[in-house]
């Protein structure tokens, strides 16, 4: 069951990252990837830790996607 959850969460996380890439939100993408890496390191690379990191990263991605509006200035 865990593998199905990881697969679904990974799909949505990658879909959100792709949407951010297409809309040129590079800073948000970088924050999402860094959050996943940091959370993975904190939880020791275990299966449960990876699930926590992936879900946390997805929730951060959703927050950044919907809560913060893109400015008219290119960031990178």
C-alpha positions in Angstrom: 0.0 0.0 0.0 2.9 2.4 0.8 4.2 2.0 -2.7 0.9 3.0 -4.3 0.8 6.1 -2.1 4.4 7.0 -2.9 3.7 6.6 -6.6 0.6 8.8 -6.5 2.3 11.5 -4.4 5.4 11.4 -6.7 3.2 11.8 -9.8 1.5 14.9 -8.4 4.7 16.4 -7.1 6.4 16.0 -10.5 3.3 17.3 -12.3 3.4 20.4 -10.1 7.1 20.9 -10.8 6.5 20.6 -14.5 3.7 23.2 -14.3 6.1 25.5 -12.4 8.8 25.0 -15.1 6.3 25.8 -17.9 5.3 29.0 -16.1 8.9 30.0 -15.4 8.6 29.8 -11.6 12.2 28.6 -11.2 12.7 29.9 -7.6 9.6 27.9 -6.5 10.9 24.8 -8.2 14.3 25.2 -6.5 12.6 25.6 -3.1 10.5 22.4 -3.7 13.5 20.4 -4.7 15.6 21.6 -1.8 12.8 20.9 0.7 12.6 17.3 -0.5 16.3 16.9 -0.3 16.5 18.4 3.2 13.5 16.4 4.5 15.0 13.2 3.0 18.3 13.8 4.9 16.5 14.6 8.1 14.4 11.4 8.1 17.4 9.2 7.3 16.5 7.9 3.8 14.1 5.3 5.2 10.9 4.4 3.4 8.8 6.2 5.9 11.1 9.2 5.8 10.9 9.3 2.0 7.1 9.3 2.2 7.2 12.1 4.7 9.6 14.1 2.6 7.6 13.5 -0.6 4.3 14.5 1.0 5.9 17.5 2.7 7.5 18.6 -0.6 4.2 18.2 -2.4 2.3 20.3 0.2 4.9 23.0 -0.1 4.7 22.9 -3.9 0.9 23.3 -3.7 1.2 26.2 -1.3 3.8 28.0 -3.4 1.7 27.3 -6.6 -1.5 28.7 -5.2 -0.7 31.1 -2.4 2.0 33.2 -4.0 1.3 35.1 -7.2 4.0 35.3 -9.8 5.3 38.9 -10.2 5.9 40.5 -13.6 9.7 40.3 -13.1 11.6 37.3 -14.3 13.4 35.8 -11.3 16.2 34.0 -13.2 
